[in-house]
């Protein structure tokens, strides 16, 4: 019995050691629970990080939607620009059609002008032929005058011979014959006078028609001046509008320059940020490479640990079988011991053993319930984690779809950008075509200006101011062309800027590509992160399974009886970690049921033992020896089990160390993941900043493109306005060219009339000189003086006719010549009046007649000198005018050269325009004053003409009166002849009277003789055959 108690004491001491071990293992369980809680907090933090990443992904999706909107806005802008370009093409086509129509109209007008020039040249040729005809008539009249003078000299010689040879009877007969001849001559003179009146009426009609034409031309000139003034006003307004537009363009250009500088600064900032991001990207890439290497090492370690665990699992299976066999043997030995103890020790030991056994059953029940609750919790957590993983996978799939859509949209945007580039190239080609058309228009304008300079040399002083104004307007056109060229240069600068913007767009595209690369790298890192998270989850699951295994192993060590079952459960849970969880659970449940059955059987055996204690007490002595041997074997087995437990504890400690290493590695991985997440967050922030900057750039680029389009539309409208102004100026230049040609025709006509007047004046001077010489050479006889007086009268009549023609021509050309002609008419009228007085006094006294005729000759000589002086003055004036015209042509040529060189002053354009307006007003006033003066002079000339016509009529009436007096004198002479025949007897008495009457008869009869000789000369040829043919 003492040995049994000693063995029991040893069993108690072993039990206490096992309880101490159990307490240490419970402390390890608590520590493991704390570590598990820490891991749960870390998992929650990882969930928070994942939620943050989901929020960031949502923000990125929003930014992507905003980018879509901006892309749509850009597409709208591109469509609007396409419409604008189509409208511009349509307007350009219309302008081309209008230009072709205008060219056709200009060609038709040119043809009409050529036809008008041909007609004017034909009229000029007709007028020259008429002037030649009149000159021939004047030469014929001069020849008739010379023949009349010859006849006069012959008649004088004949008279002298008749005086010497014949008597008075022959004189009377001759006087009668001469009377008849004089009557016939008077008839011829009347017919000649009628012809001259008809010619005068024709010339008067021609003068009226020319006057009407001149008035019409003057009205057209005034209308054109008014139209030019209105055009000047419109051009000044257009120039002011152009200046305002230029100011606007300058302000827009300054704004664009500031924007360009800002864009350059932003581009430099983007480049610096890009370099920083690339460096960070390289750092993150190196870190990811390091993590990948570490991951591979960890995978190798995990595989090694799995192989070791499989070996441990096989050993545990083998030990399990051994332990089951030992358990059965121990159960049998326990039954035997219980029987022996019941027989030996009594009821107190049995009650203690029963209490212990009940406590062990309660703890076993609680452990199984705790295990079930923990299993349910872990299953629910696993289900939640699986659901979250599915949600994250669906979100990733949706984000991948959105990224693919964004890539498609970016490709569409790139294609639209290429289309925009093609359209901009087309616009540049259109601008080149417009520049070529404008250069052709400039070359045409240069040719027109050359033609104008050639035509302007033949203009008069009155139109020089208009020519200068036209040249100034041409200068303004050249300045406008320079402005257009400057605007073209500006458009070229804008195109260069557009190209730079395209370059910026390309850089933005590269940035987008790099951002996409970053996104791909971020996605790869995110995928790696997800893989790492999955691996971490797997490691956590393994760790949790291992913890569960450890917990099961510790629970199995709560009692010696349940140790083997807990080891089996731990092995089953290790088997569950490898994918056979359900089968192990079922096996565990079966084993628990078997253990329950074993407990029930033990209870039944206890009852049986209590019944058989009495029997055992009798057999105890016999069985003590057997028990001692069995106890020794049991102690040996217990020592072996203790050794096995120590080896298991060492294995558990090694597993704990491995778990600690894994925790450290997990913590290092977590730190690396935190760094990676931080770097990802920084990358995402930088990506967001880059995207925001790219958005700003796109907005700036869109604004710049809109501004450039606005400027293009403004410049195209200004170019169309300038083309319209060019067309207007071309039409004005053509009109002025036509006016210049008309003025040249008028100037040629005036010059021809002046030359004719000069030739007529020269002829009159020669005739006057000849008459003066003849008057000096002629003897101072009474009959010769009377003949000269008559010749002078005829010359005066011819002079009056010539002066009338000269007055008609002078009224067309210059007012000074009209005044000289009026002065000549006045002097001629005075001479005629003096001649009348002398004729009346000649009837009274012949002696006084000679003196008066001498005075008249001196007066006529002075008058002719005055006329010659006037003619000389007119010639001097014409020569001065020619010189002035030459000087003006030279000045015009110099001014044209200066105008061709002067392309400088834009600022003085307004002042010049105002000055031109003022000068135009003054010139209009001067033209009005000149027109009023000319009208007044025309009125005065018409009044003078009417007075001269009246004087001519009065002279013709006086001439008729003189003819009547001559006829009465002839009748008296015939009566005196009859009385002389009757009084032949009283010759001696009438000798003295006969002398006086002879003188009177000679004075009266001398013109008859002259007329007779003239009639004889005229009978050979009719002086009016050239006019009447």
C-alpha positions, 0 to 999 in steps of 0.5 A: 500500500505504501508503494501505491501511495508513493506512486499516487504522490508521484502522479500528483506531482506529475499532475501539478507539473502538467497544470503548470504547463497548462498555465504557461500554455494559457498565457501563450494563448492570451499572447496569441489572442493579443497578436491576433487582435493587433492583426485584426486592427491592421486588417481594418487599417488596410480596409480603410486604405482600400476605401480611400483608394476606392474614393480616389478611384471615384474622383478619377472617374469624375475627372475622366467625366470632366475630361469627356465634357471638355473633349465634347466642348472641343469637338463642338468648337471644331465643328463651329470652326468647320462651319466658319471655314465653309462660310469663308470658302463660300464668301471667297467663291462669291467674291471671285465671281463678283471680281470676274463680273466686275472685270467684265464690266470694266472691259465693256466700259473700256471698249465703250471708252475706246469707241468714244475716243474713236468718235471724238477723233473722227469729230476732231478730223471733221473739225480740222477739215472744216477749218481747212475749208475755211482757211481755203475760203480765206485764201480765196478771199485774199486772192480776190482782194489781190486781184481787186487791187490789180484791177484797181491799178489797171483801172486807174491807168485806164482812167488816166488814159481815158481822161487824156483821150476821151471826153465827157461823153465817153465818161458818162457812158462809162459811168452808166456801164459802171453803174450797171456793173456796180449793181451786179456786184452789189447783188453778188455781195448780197449773196455773199453776205447771205452765205456768210450769215448762214455760215455764222448761224452754223458756227453759232449753232456749233458754239451752242452745242459745244456750250451744252456739252461743256455744261454737261461735262461740268455737271458731271465733273461736279457730280464726280467731285461730290461722289469723291467727297462722299467716298473720302468721308466713307474712307475716313470712317473706314480708316478710323474703323481700321485704326480701332481694329488695329488697336484691338488687334494690338491689345489682343496680341499683347494678351496673347503674348502674356498668355504665351509667357504664362504657357512657357512658364507652365511648360517649364514647371511641367517639365520640372514636375515631370522630371521629379515624377520620373525620378519618383517613378524610378524609385518606386520601380526599384522598390517594387523590384526589391519587393518582388525579390523578397516575395520570391524569397518568402515563397521559397521559405513558405514552400520549405515550411510546407514541406517540413509541416508535411513531414511533421504531419506524417510523424504526428499521424504515426504518433497518434496511432501509437498514442491510441494504442497506449490509451487503450492499454492505459484505460485497461490499466486504469480500470484495474487500478480503479478496482484496486484503489476501490478495494484498497483506499476506499470511498474518499479517493473515489469521490476525489477522482469523480470530482476531478473527472467531472471538472475535466468533462465540464472544461472539455464541454466549454472548450468544444463550445468555444471552438464552435463559436470561434469557428462560426466567427471565422467563417462569417469573417471569411464570407465577408472578406470573400464578398468584399473581394468580389466587390473590389473585383467588380469595381476593378472591372468597371474601372478597366472598362472606363479606362478603355472608354477613355482610351477610345475617346483619347484616340478620337480626340487625337484624330480630331486634332489631326483633322484640325491640323489639316484644316489649319493647313487648308486655311494657310493655303487659302491665305497664300492664295489671297496674298497672291491675289492681293499682290496681283491687284497691287501689280495692277494698281502699279500699272494703273498708277504708271498709266495715270502718271503718263496721262497726268502729264497732259492735264491742265492746272485745274485738274492737278489738285484732283490728281494730287488727291488721287495720288494721295489716295493711292498712297493711302491704298499703298498704306492699306496694302502695307497694313494688309501685309502687316496683318498677313505677317501677324496672321503668319505669327498667329499661325506660328503660335498655332503651330507652337500650340500644336506642339504644346498639344503634342507635348500634352499628348505625350504627357497623357501617354506618360500619365497613362503609363503611370496609370498602368504602372499604378494599376500594376502596382495596384495589382501587385498590391492586391496580390500581396494583400491576397498573399497576406490574407492567405498568410493570415488564414494560415496564421489563423489556422496555425493559431487554431492548431496551437489553441487546439494543442493547448486545449488538448494539454488541459488534461492527460485524458483529453491530450490525445484527442486534442492532438488528434483535433490539432492534426485534423485542423492542420489537415483542414489548413490543407483543404480537408476541413469538412472531413476533419470536422466530421472526424472530430465529431465522431471522435468526440462521440466516441469519447463520450461513449467511452466516458459513459462506459467508464461511468458504467465501469465505475458502477461495476467497480463499486459493485466489485470493490468487495471482490477486488479487495479479496483479489488485491493482494494477488494483483498487487504484484501485477499492478507493480509491474504494470505501474513500472510499464506505465511510468516508462510509458509516461516518461516516453509521453513526457519526452514526446510532450517536451518534443512537441513543446519544442516544436511549438516553440520553433513554430512560434519563433517561425511565426514571430519571424513571419510577423516581423516579415509581415510587419516589414511587408506592411511597412513596405506596403505603407510606403508603396501606398504613400508613393501611390498616393503621391503619384496619384496626387501628381497625376491629379495635378498633371491632369489639372494642369493639362486641363488648364492648358487645354482650356488656355489652348481652346481660348487661344484657338478661339481668339485666333479664330476671332482674329482670323474672322476679323482679318478676313472681314478687313481683307474683304473690306480692303478688296472692296475699297480697291475695287472702288478706287479702281473704278474711280481711277478709271473714271478719272482716266476718262475725264483726263482723256476728255480734258486732253481732247478739250485742251487740244481743241483749244490749242488748235483754236489758239493756233488758228487765231495766231495764224489769222492774227499774223495774216491780219498783221501782214495785210495791215502792214501791206496796207500801210506801205501801200498808203505810204506809196500811193499818191495823194490824189483824191481818187486814189484816197477814195479807192483806198478808203473803200478798200479799207472798209472792205478790209474792216468788214473782213476783219469784223467777220474774222474777229467774230470767228475769233470771238467764238473760238475765244469764248470757248477757250479764254476770257482774256481773248474775249476782252481783247476781241471786245476791245478790238470791236469797240475800236472798230466801231469807233473807226466806223463812226469816225468813217461815217463822220468823214463820209458826211464831211467828205460830201462837204469838203474833200480837203478835210476828207484827206486830213481825216483819212490820214487821222483815220489811218493813224487810228487804224494803225494804232488799233492794229498795233493794239490788236497785234499787242493783244495777239502777242500777249495771247501768244505769250500767255499760250507759251507761258501756259505751255511752260506752266504745263511742262513744269506741272508735268515735271512736278507731277512726275516728281510728285509721282516719284515722291508718292511711289517712295513715300510709304511711311505716314500712317498717323498723318492719314487722318490729318491729310484726309481732313485737309483733303476734305477742306481743300475739296471744299475750297476747290468746290467753292473755287469751281463754283466761283469760276463757273459763276464767273464764266457764266457771267462772262458768257452772259456779258459776251452774249450781251456784247454779241447781241450789241454787235449784231445790232451794230452790224444791223445798224451798219447794214442799214447805214450801208443801204442808206449810203447806197440810196444816197449814191443812187440819188447822186447818180440820178442827179448826175444824170440830170446834170448831164442832160442839162450839160448837153442842153447847155453846151453853148454856154461852155465858157460860162460853165468851165469854172463850174465844170471844174468843180463838178468834175472833181465831184464827179471824179470823187463819185465816179472813182468807186464805180470804175473800181467796181467795174474792174472788180466785176470784170475780175470776178466774172472770171470765177464765182467766189462762192463756188467752194461754199456752194458745192 
